[in-house]
Amino acid sequence: MSGISLAIFAVLVLSTSFIAGVFGMAGGMILMGGLLMLLTVSNAMVIHGITQMAANGWRTVLWREHIDWSIVGRYVIGLLIAAALFSGVNYVPDETVVFLFLGIVPFLPLVVPPHLVPQVGHRLGAEMCGFVCTSLQFLSGVSGPILDVFFVKSAMDRRRVVATKAACQVLTHLAKLIYFGFLIGGATAEIFAFPVILVAVGMAIVGTTLSRRVLEALSDQNFRRYTQWLILGIGSVYLVRATIGFL
C-alpha cells in the first residue's frame, strides 16, 4: 500500500473496529466495502480477515468471562464442514458479487421466519450457525447479521452475546484468511507486509478498546434496536452498489 492508502486504511480500521465493538457487527460490513475500493477481492478478504481477527480477538479477551465455550465448540463443527466444501471448488467471487451478498445479508433476518432458525443453544443450532456463517464469509467477507439471528432469541444478555459471537467470529475470519491467503493463492505478498499488518492489528485493538464504555452504557433494548437499523442502512447502500456493478 502507498502511504496515503495506508493512512486511509488506518482510519477505516479504527472507526469500524469501534463500531463493531459497540454493536458486535456492522463495523466489519463497512470495513469490507471500504477495502474493496482499495484492493482486489482476495487481498480485501485477507486483510479483512486479519483485521477482524484482531478486533474480535481483543473483544474476546476483554469479555472472556462472558463467553459460552460450549456454543463456540459446536460452532466449529459447522465451520469445518463449510470450509471443506468451499476448498473443494476453490471459488473466488468477483467484486460485484461480494457487494451483492454484502447487501443481501442484512435483510436475510427479515426474510427468514425466526422460528425456522434454531438458536445456538438448541440442538444443532450452533453447528448450523457455523456452517451458514462460514459460507457467507467466503462469499461476502461478513456474516454478522445472520450470526445475530442465531442469537436473537437466546437468554443471553448483551455482554454474553457480544463475547460469544466474537469468539466464533475469530475462528471464522481465520478460516477466511487461510482460504483466500493460502489455499487458493489469490492474495499478493504486499498484503502480508509488516506495516499493513501492524496497522490492521493496532487500530483494531484501539478501536475495540475505546468501544467498551459505550457498550456498557447501552441498554439491551437500545443495543438490539440500533444494531438493526444500522445494518439495514449499510445493506441498502451495498445493494445499490451491486446493482450499478451489474448494469
N, C-alpha and C positions, 0 to 999 in steps of 0.2 A: 504494500500500500504506500501511496505517497504521503507526505507529511500532512497535507490538507485532509486526505481521505482518513488518515489515522485519527486526526482531531475530531472529525465528524463522527467517526466510529466510537470514540471515547464518550462523547456527549450522548450518543444514541444508546450505548450500553448502560451508562449511568442512569439516564432517565427511565429507560424501560425496566431496568432491574428494580428501581424504586417502585414503579407501578406494579410490577409482578409481586414484589414483596408485600404490598398492601392487599392486593386482591387475589394473589395466588395464580393469576393468569393475566391475560391482556398484554402485559409487557412483552412477552415472547412473540405475540402476534405482531405488534408494532415493530419489534426488532427484525423479524423475518422480512417484512415488507421493505424496511429500510436497507437491509443487507442486499436484497435483490436489485436495488438501484445502484449498488457499488460493485457487486461481484457476480460471478456465474452461479448457477443453481447449486452445483456440487460444492463450490467454495463457500457459498452462503450457508448451506446445510452444515458444513463442518464448523465454521466459526460460530454459527448459531448454537450448535451442539456444545462447543467449548464454553461459550458464554453462559448458556443456560445451565450447564452442569455446575459451573462456579456459583451462579446465583442460587440455584436450588440446593446445591451442596452446602452453601453457607447458611441458607434458610433452615436446612435440616439440622445443622449444628446449633443454631440459635433456638430452635424449637424441639430439640431432640427428645426432651422428656414427654412430649405430647404425641410422638409417632406411634402408630399401631403397626408393629413389625409383622404381625401375622398377616395383615392385609398386604403389606409390601411383598412378603414371600410368595403369596398366592398370585399376586400381580405379575411376578417374574415368569411364572409358567406360561401365561398368555403372551408375554413379550417374546419369549424364546420361540414359540410357535410361529408368530408373525415374522420374526427375523429370519427364520429358516425358510419360510415361503418366499419372501422377497429376495433372499440371497440366491434362490434357485432361478430367478428370472432376470436379475441384475437391471431392474428398471430405474431410470432416472427421468423424472418429469421435467417438461420444459417450463420456462418462467410463467407462461400464461396459465398452464395447468396448476402450478403452485398457487398463483393468485386466486384461481377459481376455488380451490379447496380451502384456502385461507378465508375466502368469503362465505363458503358454504358451512364450514364447521360451526360458527357461532349460532347458526339457525337450526342446526340439527336437533338441539334440545326442544325447540318449539314444534318440530315436525314429528318427532318420535314420541308417542304416548309414554309418559313416565312409568306406567305400570308394566310396560314391556321391557324396561331397563332394570335388570337386577342390581340392587345396591351392593356395594363392595362387601358389606357384612353378611350378605346372603350366600347361599350355596352357588358356586361357580361365578358369582358376581365379580370378584376381584380378578379371576382368571380371564373372563370376557373383557373386562376393562383393560387389562394388559394387552390383549390381542388387538382390540379396536384402536386403542390409543397409539400403539406402536405402528400400526398400519397407517394411521393418519400422519404420524410423524414422518414416515418415509415418503408420503405424498405431498405434504404441505409444510413440514417442519414444525408444526404445532398440533396440540391435541387438548389444550386446557379446557375449552368449553365443553367438549364431550366428556372429558375426565370428570368435570364437575357434576354431570348428570348422574354418574355412578355414586356420588357422594351426597347429592342434594337432599335426599330423604333420610339420611343417616342421623343417628342421635348425637353425632359429634358436634362439639362447639367449634367456633371459627379457628381456634388455635390448633386443635387436633386435625381439622380439615386441611389447613394450610401445611402443617408439618408432615402429615401422611402423604398428601399429594406431592409435596416437594421431594420426598424420598423416592416416590415412584417415578417422578419426572427425571431425577438424576440418572436412573437406570435407563430410561427410555432415550434420553439425549445421548447417553453413552453408546447405546445400540446404533443410533443415527450417525454418530461420529465414526464408529467403526465401519458402518456400511458405506457411507459416502467417502470417507477418508482413506480406507484401506481395501475393502472387499471389491469395489467396482473401479477404484483408481481414478475417480473423476476430479479430485481436488489437486490443485497445484502446490508446489513446495512453498511458495511465498506465504500461503495462509498459515503455515506452521512456524513462521518466523517469530523469534523471541519477542520483539516489540508488540506484535499483534496479539500474541497470547497473553503477554503481561497486561496490556490494556484491557483485554477481554475479561481476564480473571480479576484484576484490581478494581475496575469500575463496577463489575458485577457485585463484588463483595461490599464496596462502599454504598452502592445504591440499595442493596438489600438491608444493610445495617441501618441506614437512615430511615427505612420504611417501618421499622419495628414500632416506634412510638405512635405512628399513625394507625397501624393495625390495632394496637392496644386501645386506642381511643374510640374506634368504631364499635357500634353495637352490632350484634349478629344480624339484625334486621336490615340495617343500612349496608352492611357488608355484602349481603346477597343482592339487594336491590341495585346498588351502584355497579356491582360486577356485571349484572345482566345488561344494563343499558350501555355500559362501556363497550363490551364485546360486540353487541349488535351494531353499534355505530361503526366500529372498526371493520366488521364484516361487510357492511354495506359499501364502504369505500373500496374494499378489495374486489367486491363483485363488479363494481363499475370499472375498475382497472382491468379485470379479466375480460369483460365484455369488449372494451376498447382493444385489447390484445387480439381477440378472436376476429374482430372486424378488420 
